[in-house]
Every structure is written in structure tokens, then in C-alpha cells.
Amino acid sequence: MDEVHFWNKMEEEYGTINPHIRNILKKQNLCSQSLSQLTVESIRQIEQDMRIMADYLREDASAGGTPLVEIYGPVYAKQPEKFRFLGGEVMCLLDLARIMERKGIKYFIKSKCRTIISIEVHGEDAELHSRTLYDKIMLHFASQGILDTSYDEFLEQLKEIDIKIYTNGDGKFRAESLCPMCQVNGKRTKISFTMDERGNWHIYSLTRHSNSMHFQMPETSLRKRRRIDAPLPAADLNRTDTEQAGNDVDLLETVDSIISYDPLYSSENEIIDLSGSIKVQRDLEFLEEDRIHVDGNSFIYVT
């Protein structure tokens, strides 16, 4: 047990605790759940134990061990054979017992953080994932149709992005890269990319960073449209996406491209206007921040 952590947590609950009380509880092995069972009777037994141990502890102190004043306190340091807890110290011990009973021992034990070791992936797997992610990034930004010399410079800098692939040993991959635009300015900004269960890379971390720090993307027509009328047949809106597929509207699970359509997300991605209603293919990948809410017979796009 981390005793420093134990007493820090205890003093957060109680306040300052005298060193000799700490040392007596330690020698009695009461820096544990057993402290909660402390009573006046057991305190008297502890006093008797400490009087019996006086000779041994005196010899230990003479040999360079813990000084008697830090075990018996300033009142009984010179006559440990007569040791008794003072009245206030008994009250302190009983309060500590109640704190332990109320909080439980787990509160006083320093939790061991589980260390996740990321291993950089090399070889064919790394090259495949790195190239797939690189192509997706470049095609996404190149397909924006922005005619601006500063954006052309942005794309040239983006081409220098160096992607490294990692795994935690659980079969899942993630990627990291330093932002090449920030590097030009002498900054080191780490961008992380995640892969979903279907093997699709998510690049929202980079698009968000680039949009806020490097080049403000113009609003798309979809972003500008806050409301799109889409008549729905009388149907149970609680039904699943699959059940509702025959009604010209496929409800989505998750979002990235409702706001900014990217043909790279899937070869099946499409947004089709069907006689005043909207059909959105299930394979669209989208952001958690952008959700579709059903309001009567309309879809509201929240951006």
C-alpha cells in the first residue's frame, strides 16, 4: 500500500493527524479495513501492546530506527512503559475508524492505472493503412473545388503529411501524424485518426483542426439548409433503419459527410433527391455533433 497516499486521503477527511498516531497504527497493521473496527476496548489493548514493546522500540531507536517521540509522542517519549493515549487522541482514533467505515479501504488505496502500450506497426499492414488514409485525406481536400492560391499552398503543405500506424495489440489500428501546416510555423501539433469497426478511417480530427487553424472552408449548400421538407408516410418512427428503408428515407447511424460530402467515405455514398423526399445511404460516415432529428414529417439538420 502507498502509505503517503493513504494518509493524504485520510487527512483530507479528518485534518492533521499526529505522526505518533500514524506510526502506532502502522505498527498495529491498522492502515487497513480493520481500522473501521476500532473501539475504546481495542484502543486500550493497543496501549498495552505499546507498553510491552517499549524496550524493543527503545533499542531500535538507539540503533538508528524511528525516534521514540515519533512513536509515543512528546508526552510519553521518555517513559514509554507508561504510555496511554490522551483523551483527544482516543477521540481522533474513533473518528478515523468511522471514516474508514464510511469510505471503505478502496478509497485510500491508490489505483493502479492500466498502461496501454501503443506499438508502431511496420511492414505491409502499415504501408496499406497509411496509404489508404493518406489518399482519403488528400482526395477529401482536393475535391472541395476551392479556387484560391492560398488553398493551393495549403494542399501543397498537406502533401507532406507523414502518417504512422499504431496498434494496442488488440487487433485495432489507429494513426497519428504531426500537422504539416503547423510544422511550417515551427509548431508540433499531433493529429490522431481512428478506424471504425468496418475498417473505415475517420479524418474529422484533421478537417476540424485545418478548418479552425489553417483554412476556413466555405459553407456547403447542405450546411446552409437548416430544414429540408421530406414527407414521410404514416409509419412507426421507432422502427429500425432497415424496416424504414422502403419509405424513401434511410435513417443514419452516424455522421461525417452530411455536412461535407466526401465521395471517399464509401463507393455507395450518395444523397439522392426523390420527388421531394431525401434518401441518404446508410454507408455515410458522420460526426456525433451532427445528428438527424425527426420532427413531424421533416428532417432537421443540426450543425
N, C-alpha and C positions, 0 to 999 in steps of 0.2 A: 504494500500500500504506500502511496505517496503521502507521507506524514505532513509535509508542508501544505499540500492541498487540503488534507483532512482538517487541519487546524485553521486554515484560512476560511474554509466553508463554515466551520463551527463558530468562528469569531464573527462571521457575517450575520449569524443568527443570534449570538449571545452578546458579543462585545469582547473586550480584552480578557484573556484567561492567563492567570499567573503561571510562569514557567514550571514551578514545582508541582502544580496540579497536573499539568501536561505530562511531566516525567513520571509521576506516580501512576497515572492511568496507563501510560505506555508500559511500565514495568509490570502492571497487573493485567496486561493484554486486553485493555478495555477500549482501545481505539478501534472498536468493532461494534457489531449489533448488540453485543452483551451489555454495552453501556446503558441501553434502554431499560435494563432490569435492575439498575442500581436503586437501592433503598437505604434508609437510615441504618438498618441492621447490617447490610453488606458494607456500608461505609465504615462502621465500627470494626468489622473484620479486616478491612484494608488497613486501618490504623494499626491493628495488632500485627499484621504481616510486616508493615514498615518498621515497627519497633524491633521485631525479631531480626530483620535484615540489617539493622544499624551497624553491627561490627563489619559485616561483609562490605557494605557500601562505603564505610569509612576507609577500609583498606584499599578499595578500588579507587576512591578519590585520591588517596595518598600516592597511588601508582600512576596518576595522571588521568583518571576517569572523571566522571561527572562530579563537580563540586557538591558537597552536601547541601549548600544553600540553594542549589537548583533542584534538589530533591525534597528536602524537608522544609524549605522556606526559611526566611531570616529569623523567625521566632525559635525554631527547633533545630537549626543547623548545628549548634554546639552541644545539644543534648538530644540526639535523635531517639534514644531509648524511651523518652517521654512523649514522643510525637503524638499529637492529636490534630485533627482538622479544626480550624477556627469555625465559629458559628456561621460566618458569611461564606466560608469555603464549602461547608456542608450544603448550604442553600445553592451555591454555584453548581456543585456536583449533581444535585437533584434537578436543577434546571437543564443541565446538559443531558441528563437521562431523558427528560421529557422531549427535548429537541430531537434526540436520536429516535425516540419512539414515534414522533410525528413525521420526521423527514425520511427515515429509513436509511440504511447504510449506503445504498446506491447513490444517494445524494452527495455523500462525502468521498466517494471513490472517483478518481479521475478516469474518465472514459478514455479508452484506447481508440484513437482514430484509425479507421481502416485505411491503409495506404494503398492507393490504386497505382500500379506501375504501368505507365504507358511505354510500349515498345515500338520503336520506329520500324516500319515494315520496309523491306528491301526486295529486290528481285522483280519478277514478272507481275506479281499482285500489286506492288507499289506503283510500277510503271502504268499498269492498266488503270488503276483508280485515279492516279494523278493526272493522266492524260484525259480521262473521262471528265473529271472535274474541271480541268483547265479548259477543255473545249466548251463545256457548258457555260463557264464564266465568260469566255471571250465571245461566244455566239450570242449570249444574252445581251451584253453591252453593245456589240456591233449591230444587232438587229433593231436598235432603238430608232434608227433613221434620223439622227440628230446631225444637222449640217452646221457645224461650229468648229472653228480651228482649235479652240481650247479643248473641245471634246476629243478632237483628233489627237492632241497631245496627251490627253488623259488615257486614250486607248493605247497609245504607244508605250506609256509607262506601265499600263496594266499588263502588257505582254510579258513583262519581266517577272511576273508573279512566280514564286518558287514554292511549290506545294509539297509538303511532306505528309506521308500517310502513317497513322499510328493505330495500334490495337491494344486493348487491355487484356488480351489473352482469352477473351470470351467469344471470339469469332466476329465481333463487331468492329467496324472501322470508323475512324474519324480522321480529320485532316486539319492541318494548321499551316498558316503562311503569314509572313510579315507583309503588311500593306506596302506595295512598291511605290505608291504615291507618297506615303509618309516617309519612306526611306530617302526619297529625293530631298526631303526637307530636314533630314537628319534625325527623324523620329523612328522609333521601333514600336509599331502597333501590331499586335498579334490578332489575326483573324482566325476563328475556328469554324469548321464546317462539320456538319453531322450527316450521317446516312440513315435513311429510314429503313423500315423492315423490308421494303420491296427493293432495296438497293439503289434508291434514288438519292443523289446528293442534294442537300439544301444549301443555297447560296445567299439566303436572306441576310446573314450577318455582314457579308461583303456589300450587298446592294444598299443596305441601310447605312453602313459606315461611309460608303462612297457618296451617297446622296447627301449626307449631313456634313461631310468634311471636305469633299473634293469637287463634285459636280452635281448641282441640283437638277434632277431630272424633271422635264416638263410633265404636267399632269396629262394623263391619258383621258380619252373620252369616257372610259368606264369609271375612272376616278371622279370625273366631274358629275356623272349621273348619280344622284343620290337615290333615285327611286325609278324603278322600271316596272311598268304595269305588266303583269303576267297572269292572265285569268287562269284560275285553277278549277278543274271540275270538282263537283261535290265529292270529296274524298276525306278519309280519316287522315289528318295531318300527322298523327302519331305513328303512321305506318313507316316501315323502313324505306330506305332509298330504293332498294330493289323492287319492293312492292309498288312503289310510286312511279317506277320508270316508264310505265305505259301512259302516263299522263302528260307527256311532253316536258316534264321537269324532273331532272335528276338532282336530288339534293346532295350536297357535298359533305365529305367528312372533314377535310382540312384545306387551307388556302395559301397560295403564294402568287398565283397568276390571275386571280380575278382583278387585282389592281393593276398588274403589269404583265400582260400576256407574253409568255415565253414559249415558243414552239419546241424548245429543247426539253421541256419538262416531260413530255411524252409524245410519241408519234400519234397518239389518239386524242391529244388535247384539242378541243375546239369549242367555240362559243357560237351557237347557231341560232339565228332568228327564225322561229317557226310560227308564222302568222300571228304575230303579236305576243307570242309567249317565248320564253327563253329556255333553251336546253343547254345544260352545262355538263360536259362529260365528267365521269367520276374520277378520271385519272389526273385532273388538275390538282396541282400541289399548291396549298396556300397557307397564309400566315394565320397564327392564332389570333392576332389582333383584328383580322378582317373576317367577320363571320356573316353568314346569311341568316336573316331572321324572317320568318313567315309572319306577315301581318295581314290578316284577312286574305285577300286574293292577290297580294303583291309581295314582291321581294324588296327588301330594303338593304342596300349595301352600305355597311358602316365602315368608313375609312378614317 
